[in-house]
Amino acid sequence: MVVCGHTSCGGIAAALGNKKLGLIDTWLMPLRSLRRTHLKELQGLDAKEAGLRLVELNVRNGVKVLKENPIVIDAMGERDLQVHGLIYDVGQGDLKELDIGEDEEAVSSRHTAFKTA
């Protein structure tokens, strides 16, 4: 399973801005929440770096959300499903895989909190 973000993303640019966009604002809420959580870090970057960082944060968050889904947890345990986070560089045509490795404590706590029977 792959979660893939991309550079030059209009949604990321919109989430980093404070313009009212109408109906799309609802779709931007998860990105704006990530922005709020990492606001100090993002404010210390130039616009391009902030955009790239928010893309990465969004992919990492997507991987986390998927790995907390009970069906995905079962598939990971029973069928060795793997979840990967990637970023596609639109300008270069390159894919970069993010290191999303976890220690046993993180896996165990996720199973305790989210695995269902």
FENCOR-V784862 format. One record per helix or strand. SS is the DSSP state (A for helix, B for strand). FROM is the first residue (numbers start at 0). TO is the last residue. If there is no record, write none. Layout:
ss = (SS:SS)
from = (FROM:FROM)
to = (TO:TO)
This chain:
ss = (B:A:A:A:A:A:B:B:A)
from = (1:9:23:38:46:69:83:93:103)
to = (5:15:36:42:66:78:88:96:113)
